[in-house]
Amino acid sequence: MKKVFLFSLALIALSFIMDGCGTTKSKQGASTGSKAKSISLFNGQNLDGWYKFVKGRGRDNDPKNVFSVEKGLIHISGEEYGCITSNEEYSNYKLTVEFKWGPKTYSPRVDKARDSGILLHSIGEDGGYSGTWMYSIECQIIEGGTGDFLVVGDGTKKFSLTSNVAPKQQGKGNVYLAGGQPLTINGGRIDWFARDPEWKDVVGFRGKNDVEKPVGQWNKVECVVIGDKVSAYLNGVLVNEAYHVTPTKGKIQIQSEGAEMFVRKVEIVPLASN
């Protein structure tokens, strides 16, 4: 019996070692596998793999150089509305974008909160939404609201998401709450879990519980897409989750929306679907 007991302990210890070395687990509990390799979507030299779209000008017509690469960084001036769009479509992945705000802002948001966004599952025509962006699901980047989810769609069920939200306060938005009541939207937004209820659309806004770092410091946004679920992390903190997301694949867009922004990393890691 003693030999059997010791042998069992050895097997348990071995299983812990193998689990620690063989796979890694994300905070969602999804096994990503140690062999998953990251793919850089930005080479530090140019915008190969992307094309530009500027509102009112069209594809690859950017006379004001809203989108450029300077000193190894993507520089988004914010002077005109538009986006860079990936040539390829993606599904089941972890997307990492590292960004920081620059000092400049432009009309019509010169005195408004610095604003941009990452548009996931982008499909349809360029400029299909307001003449500016493809229909998509947005992980918002805005002072005080980075990590909000928006449906940038046509108002139909083709573009929607469901999230668990806190009981709604009068005059306030829908706020993500793990374990809250499910809410499905075909437009509008789901705020990240600690968005300041007194948020104001003013340049330089800082909420009392903001995870985003101050202007000029680098932030990391991670969007984990598995099947019809999207989870958003900001600087390592899970800030929002959605499920029953439609569509479930598409191109990736990074916006210009009135504020100067720099990007030093755009990286994607393919994930296995559940």
MARVEX-146421 format. One record per residue (C-alpha): x, y, z. Coordinates in steps of 0.05 Angstrom, whole numbers, padded with zeros to 5 digits, always signed. Example, Ala and Ser with C-alpha at 12.3 -4.5 7.8 and 13.67 -1.06 7.14 Angstrom:
<sites>
+00246-00090+00156/+00273-00021+00143/
</sites>
This chain:
<sites>
+00000+00000+00000/+00057+00048+00016/+00088+00037-00052/+00022+00049-00087/+00011+00114-00047/+00080+00140-00065/+00070+00122-00138/+00004+00160-00139/+00037+00222-00109/+00090+00218-00163/+00037+00216-00217/+00001+00277-00188/+00066+00316-00184/+00083+00297-00256/+00014+00320-00280/+00025+00389-00248/+00093+00395-00281/+00065+00376-00349/+00007+00425-00342/+00054+00481-00323/+00101+00468-00382/+00054+00444-00436/-00001+00497-00439/-00016+00567-00416/-00085+00589-00395/-00115+00657-00406/-00157+00692-00354/-00218+00667-00392/-00195+00596-00379/-00181+00582-00453/-00120+00539-00467/-00078+00574-00519/-00023+00522-00525/+00051+00536-00518/+00063+00530-00593/+00018+00589-00611/+00061+00641-00646/+00048+00715-00649/+00042+00750-00716/+00064+00823-00719/+00015+00865-00760/+00062+00925-00757/+00134+00918-00781/+00159+00984-00751/+00177+01012-00820/+00113+01021-00861/+00040+01004-00865/+00048+00941-00906/-00012+00896-00893/-00058+00956-00883/-00093+01007-00927/-00116+01077-00910/-00187+01104-00914/-00202+01177-00901/-00273+01204-00897/-00292+01244-00958/-00228+01223-00995/-00232+01147-01000/-00182+01091-01001/-00108+01107-01000/-00120+01181-01011/-00087+01214-00952/-00057+01282-00974/-00052+01307-00902/-00014+01245-00880/-00063+01228-00825/-00032+01159-00823/+00043+01152-00826/+00102+01115-00795/+00153+01157-00757/+00211+01132-00715/+00184+01062-00714/+00114+01083-00691/+00048+01089-00727/+00029+01162-00722/-00045+01177-00727/-00052+01253-00730/-00127+01255-00717/-00134+01314-00764/-00184+01279-00808/-00232+01221-00793/-00215+01153-00821/-00177+01089-00807/-00124+01040-00827/-00154+00973-00846/-00121+00905-00847/-00118+00871-00914/-00136+00804-00882/-00196+00780-00842/-00186+00746-00774/-00225+00702-00726/-00205+00667-00661/-00146+00708-00637/-00115+00753-00585/-00101+00822-00612/-00052+00867-00574/-00048+00941-00589/-00001+00987-00551/-00017+01061-00557/-00006+01129-00525/-00040+01196-00537/-00004+01254-00568/-00019+01326-00547/-00057+01349-00609/-00132+01349-00618/-00173+01374-00677/-00243+01401-00693/-00297+01379-00683/-00265+01347-00621/-00212+01399-00605/-00238+01408-00534/-00269+01338-00527/-00240+01275-00496/-00185+01244-00538/-00219+01191-00581/-00201+01131-00625/-00218+01058-00627/-00203+00987-00651/-00256+00960-00697/-00262+00884-00697/-00299+00838-00745/-00302+00894-00797/-00342+00874-00859/-00377+00905-00918/-00358+00968-00956/-00305+01018-00934/-00341+01077-00904/-00406+01039-00897/-00418+01070-00829/-00425+01146-00833/-00380+01147-00893/-00321+01133-00848/-00315+01061-00824/-00336+00991-00842/-00391+00959-00802/-00358+00927-00742/-00354+00915-00667/-00313+00969-00632/-00267+00965-00572/-00267+01038-00555/-00205+01079-00540/-00226+01145-00508/-00203+01183-00447/-00242+01153-00389/-00277+01101-00432/-00224+01055-00462/-00252+00985-00463/-00324+01005-00477/-00358+00962-00530/-00396+00994-00587/-00437+00963-00643/-00417+01001-00706/-00471+00969-00748/-00532+00979-00791/-00583+00971-00735/-00600+00899-00752/-00585+00833-00718/-00526+00823-00766/-00486+00868-00719/-00500+00856-00645/-00471+00834-00579/-00496+00812-00511/-00463+00832-00446/-00480+00824-00372/-00495+00892-00343/-00508+00925-00276/-00577+00953-00259/-00584+01016-00299/-00583+01083-00263/-00628+01138-00290/-00592+01180-00342/-00531+01134-00343/-00505+01083-00392/-00504+01007-00391/-00444+00984-00351/-00412+00915-00356/-00419+00873-00293/-00396+00801-00289/-00456+00762-00265/-00504+00819-00283/-00566+00815-00326/-00556+00799-00400/-00570+00856-00448/-00567+00850-00524/-00554+00912-00566/-00555+00925-00641/-00527+00995-00632/-00500+01039-00577/-00450+01017-00525/-00434+00977-00463/-00388+01016-00416/-00328+00983-00383/-00340+00962-00312/-00311+01022-00275/-00326+01079-00323/-00335+01142-00281/-00411+01156-00275/-00392+01230-00278/-00354+01222-00343/-00351+01285-00385/-00332+01292-00458/-00275+01341-00444/-00203+01337-00465/-00158+01308-00411/-00214+01274-00373/-00191+01226-00318/-00239+01182-00280/-00226+01165-00207/-00220+01090-00223/-00187+01095-00292/-00142+01038-00313/-00117+01077-00372/-00052+01114-00360/-00045+01190-00367/-00032+01224-00433/+00038+01209-00460/+00045+01142-00426/+00038+01075-00462/-00024+01032-00454/-00037+00960-00475/-00105+00938-00502/-00117+00864-00511/-00178+00838-00547/-00188+00763-00539/-00236+00734-00591/-00258+00662-00585/-00318+00641-00626/-00373+00692-00613/-00342+00719-00549/-00299+00781-00542/-00261+00800-00479/-00225+00866-00471/-00165+00877-00425/-00133+00945-00411/-00063+00944-00380/-00076+00872-00357/-00144+00885-00326/-00207+00852-00354/-00252+00911-00366/-00308+00885-00411/-00337+00821-00440/-00389+00806-00492/-00418+00742-00522/-00466+00723-00578/-00426+00773-00618/-00442+00779-00692/-00406+00777-00738/-00351+00732-00712/-00296+00749-00761/-00272+00806-00805/-00218+00857-00817/-00187+00901-00763/-00190+00977-00766/-00155+01029-00722/-00189+01097-00722/-00170+01169-00730/-00223+01210-00694/-00197+01279-00677/-00139+01262-00630/-00066+01248-00642/-00045+01178-00624/+00018+01135-00630/+00019+01059-00637/+00081+01018-00625/+00054+00947-00629/-00002+00912-00666/+00004+00837-00655/-00042+00778-00664/-00039+00708-00635/-00084+00655-00668/-00127+00617-00617/-00164+00552-00623/-00240+00558-00621/-00278+00523-00566/
</sites>
